[in-house]
Amino acid sequence: MADLTARLTEGTTMPATPPAPALDRPARPVARHTASAGAAAPGRWRIDAAASTLQISVGVGFVATVRGRFTDVVGEVRLAVPREASSIRVEVASASLSSGSSHWDDVLHAAGLVDTQTCPTIAFASRTLRPAGDGWELDGTLRTARGICLIRLALHCRGESAHRLRFEASGTVPSREATRLLSRPGVQRLLGRSMAVHLLVEAVPAE
């Protein structure tokens, strides 16, 4: 770990995670009971892997906040009436984690922040969805081969139509839970107190 800490002080500053593409509608709550004209219809929606990501950020030692994104994201959204009865299931390939920098990718893999051999997939499954302010509060579980933990996400719709649904959900996981599920032994002592999680999803009607 001493060697890893030394490596963290080398190289360039960690690049910021590329911003999400601009969306054509401001944040607004999803309709809660009946779908309006042009809204996403109830039923199964398939997550568009090419347009969806899971982003994480966590402090490492005293030198940096590491940001990365998982780009291999699949799953489905089941829209219901009322919308509170809807559900979300997401599965992420842990090996698809990238920081956007080869230097920091080497650091992430050397640190064992994500143990891709033991935990090849990370799964999220929703449990409850309820209105909260101008959006929604989504409770669910994160699961890997090592176990399961609860997580609460703030969810906002970023646009919907008959052909595409866009939303994002953000929350935090205590580092002790994140490392228990994802990391090699010894990583926790290098991390900050929590890991931020940001899920960006676009979905299309399932065929």
C-alpha positions, 0 to 999 in steps of 0.5 A: 500500500505504501507503493500505491500511495506513492503512485497516487502523488505521481502524474497529472491531476485526476481529470474530471468525469466528462459531463453528461450530454445536455438534455432537452428538458429540465428536471421534473417529477415523473407523472405519478398516476396517469401518463399524459400525451407523449409520455412514456407508456407503462410496461417494460423498457430496456436500458440503452447500454450505449447511453447509460453509465454508472459513475462513482467518486471517492477520496483516496488518501489525502491527495485526490478524489478518484472518479470513474465510470462503468460503461457496460450497463444493462437492465430494464425499467418497468413503468407502472400506474401509479408510477410508485409501483414502477421498478428498476433493475440494473447490472454493470460489468465491473471490468468496464470501470474507466477514469478516462486517464490511463494513469488513473486506470492503472492506479484504480486497478493496482489499488484493487478498488474493484476486484473484477475477478471476484465481483464481475458484476454489480447489480442494483434492484429497486425496492420502493419508489416514492415522491420526494420534493420535485423528484423521487426517492428510490430505495434498493439494493446493491449486490455483488458475489460478496454480498448485498447492501441497502442504498437510497437514491434521489431520482429525477426524470430528465425527459420522457417520450413515447420512444425514450425515457431518461433519468438519473439517480444519485446517492452515497454508500459508506466506504466500509460497505463499498469495499466489502462488496467490491474491493480487495482486502486493505483498500478501505483504509485508503479511502474517504468515508463514503463513495458517491454513486451516480446512475445515468439511464436512458431506456427504450421500449422493450421489443 
